[in-house]
Amino acid sequence: MKRILTVLVAGATLIVAGCTTSELSTEPVDVAPAGSRLPSTLFGTWSGVIPCADCPGINYNLDLNEDNTFEETMVYQEREVEPYTRTGTWQIRNGVLQLSGPDTTITQFDLSTAGELYMLDQQGRRITSGLAENYTLRRTMHNTEDNSGLWDEKRRLGIDFIATGNEPGWSLEIDLEKGMYFKTLPTETIALQTAATSPEQKGKTTTYRSKSENGELVVEITEQPCEDTMSGKQSSYSVKVTAKGMEFIGCGMYLGESQIEK
């Protein structure tokens, strides 16, 4: 476990030193510079694929709970190591989310951009390398989740299409300008983030194909009624995702539509 932490600090610049757990309270204070963001918008699961020094990427998952506790999990892609999990308490200070575990290290995130958590370096500053954008986390929707507030948040972030599926669980987000993000749930054995690509249209099916360093992602969206196999929720689009040679079937919807399908 200690070896994993060493790689994480050197490669991904995750852990912020210089503070101790005794300096932290568990009260969510000083929520945002302009006071425009409430702590309740933080509750839930945040995820992203952050850089790794000696692997394609790290699947980073962060659960923020209402009682000011957290659990973070890091899964190293294409490496034979156990996932690293840490628990502790979180607080907000001067517009920065701070995670404090049982040791004396702190991980920090900038909250200045609504709907995103931006991981800071060891000095509490924004990362400026060429991989800077890869240190952004976004809230993850779960395959049975029906939350209009979350959909509004996704719209503000520029997400155009979302989809989920079951057995195994997975989620997909498409930003037509920036790219696609796919992940399996909850273990994130597969997580792919690709650039935007032009769609292929054939009949009622729209297909997106894109590649990243971690593999190819193909998304087929067909305009036909679709029912979630767990919740029974009805959607207007069936979705097939092919990620790393594996197929995933589910339902999706465009967030630009006037209302969410029931």
Sequence and secondary structure as in RCSB ss.txt:
>XXXX:A:sequence
MKRILTVLVAGATLIVAGCTTSELSTEPVDVAPAGSRLPSTLFGTWSGVIPCADCPGINYNLDLNEDNTFEETMV
YQEREVEPYTRTGTWQIRNGVLQLSGPDTTITQFDLSTAGELYMLDQQGRRITSGLAENYTLRRTMHNTEDNSGL
WDEKRRLGIDFIATGNEPGWSLEIDLEKGMYFKTLPTETIALQTAATSPEQKGKTTTYRSKSENGELVVEITEQP
CEDTMSGKQSSYSVKVTAKGMEFIGCGMYLGESQIEK
>XXXX:A:secstr
 HHHHHHIIIII   B S  GGG  SS  S  TTS   GGGG EEEEEEE  SSSS EEEEEEE TTSEEEEEEE
ETT  S  EEEEEEEEEETTEEEEE SSS EEEEE  STTEEEEB TTS B  STTGGGGEEEE   TT   HHH
HHHHHHTT  EEEEETTTEEEEEEETTTEEEEEEETT S EEEEE    EEETTEEEEEEEETTEEEEEEEEEEE
EE TTT  EEEEEEEEEETTEEEEEEEEETTSSS   
